[in-house]
């Protein structure tokens, strides 16, 4: 999984442009201060998990872009054994 804040910021910027949102509009949708979103996009800070998932949902970024996959329908054998 890619944890580099510059890489994450580049993905946010790339997908923001793909969906045609300004930084201001995206920050508003994600309930973030515009300055904070700008720092995220420039890669000078890393988002919290809540902010990260909010942004990838708004921007429709697949988790595979960050080097990981998530399948909510996939069975978790360890979890089932604990139940």
N, C-alpha and C positions, 0 to 999 in steps of 0.2 A: 504494500500500500504506500502511496506517495504521501509523505507528510511535509514535504518542502513547502513553506508558505508562499514562495514565489510561484511555484508550479500551480498551487491551488488558486492563487490570485489570477494567474494567466487563464486558467479554465473558466473562472467566473467571468472574466472580461470577454473571452471568446464566445461563450454562450449568451452573455448579456447582449452582445452585438448581434448574434444570430437571431434572437427573439425581438430585437429592435427596441430595447429599453435603454433609457438614459440611466446614468448612475443615480440620479435623483429619484426617478420613478421606481427603480429597483429597490433602493434604500427604503422608500416609502412603503412598498409592498411587503418588504421583509421586516418592517418596523425597526429600522436601524437609522442612526444618525448618518447623514451623507458623508461626513468626515471619516467616520468609522468604516463605512463601506469602501471609501476611497483607499484607506489604509489596507484593507483586506485585498482589494484588487491589485494594489502596488506590491503586495507581499511583504509589507512591513510589520504585519501582525497576523496571527493565525485565528480563525474563527472558533468559537465554542462549538461543541457538537450540535447544540440546538440551532445556532445560526447556520452552521454548515448544512444541516439537513433542510432547513428552511430555504436556503438559497438553491440547493440542488433541486428541490421540489419546484420552486418558482421557475427556475431556468431549464428544468427538465433535463438535467445532466445525469446520464447513467453512471452508477457507481463504478462501472468498469473503466471509466475515464480516469479513475484514481487507483486503478490496479486491484480492485476487489469486486466481488459479485455478492449479491444478496438475493436469496430466493426464499420468500416468506412461506412458500408452500412446501419447501423441502423439509423432510423429516430430520429431526435432530435426535440421533440414536441415544446419545448420552443423556439428554433431557428426558427422553421416554423412560430410560432405565431408572432415573431418580424418582419418577412419579409413582 
